[in-house]
Amino acid sequence: MINYRIIALVLSGCLSLTACGSGGGHQVDKAKLQDKQEDNKNQQEEITEFTPVTVTSLKEGVDFPIGVAVPAGNYGSSIMLSEDRQNLAIKHFSQLSAENIMKMDALHPAQDSFNFTDADNLVNFASNNGLSMHGHVLVWHSQTASWMRSFSGDKQAWIEMMENHVTTIATHFAGRLKSWDVVNEAFLDDGNYRSTGESGSIWYQNIGAEFIERAFIAARSADPDAELYYNDYNLSSSAAKLDAVVNMAADFKSRNIPIDGVGFQMHISDNYPSISTIKSQFQKVVDLGIKVKITELDIRMNSAETADELTPKIAEKQKKRYYDVVSAYLTTVPASQRGGITVWGISDIDSWIIGLYDSPDWPLLFNAQFEAKPALQGMADALAEFK
Ligand code: XIL
């Protein structure tokens, strides 16, 4: 099938090796010329049709988790109530994350009561269908329960309150989850701890930075088999932030505080960060010898807010971007250190990105009709090529 219609193809620059004055003898020059011609061609081609998607199962043949975040419980778009979402989750993915129902407010709504019903249903759904679960999240400054925010007590009381939360939840799910995001978003982009202010952390404010290691220690002793991750956003772009996380993880290792990996959320856009930055950021965690997990991948395609629908051209750009990001992961992170790749939602209609920026966008692998987008092919192609 012809997918591209060439409206105009005007090559600028060198048209032949001799015209370039290279003498034609150098392979490097020849390769460069071909790249340039290819670039020019791509710029000039008008893409008018969506390229076909032939992926039967994204996870097939991949030996690390290919995950997806799902709404569950009573959410309108809950996977428990949606056959479309169930079918795609089972067909293409090997792991689930709960998009919201395993957060602090959902699991621990009052100081003396825990609500495990929705999460147990989701964990059962996963295991009944041969999927593993990544737990999200034990300690975070956001989506805390209101009783936590108004909790009063000295540092020791706060430590006990937080440890009780972690211990009770990690014990409840012990043996049933492959991994946990133990602490989420404790650092700011400049590498300082998230402390006071609007985006402050009640955990840092009341316990200090030691809340992080205490949470990891409590999680490990409650569920010794779960992989434990520190998770954050902008780790693939901000050197200062990732360096702070790497320093913390190195310090944990030197003091035998358990930590198995770093979760890169990767809510990124079509043009930022660059693939070379993403690779060098992954490399820092690889060098530390712990796992790298992409925990919340989505790729915003309309950050300039110039589009009002997903055109074939945007879809093609997104396909390449998914291919490049997944290739960067596979070529940088050795097999033994791959915690997996999770996308933050199944269908574009469920993506949190739309509400966050209040503009149309299509960040995920399936469209509003639950049809596979070219992005799915891009991810599958990279998995097949580099796994
Ligand atoms: C988001 C969910 O997708 C939304 O439904 C919710 O309203 C807010 O949280 N980083 C995280 C995730 O670790 O828990 C967030 O999920 C997205 C950013």
Boltz pocket constraint, residues with backbone or C-beta under 6 A from the ligand:
constraints:
  - pocket:
      binder: B
      contacts: [[A, 99], [A, 100], [A, 184], [A, 233], [A, 265], [A, 296], [A, 352]]
      max_distance: 6.0
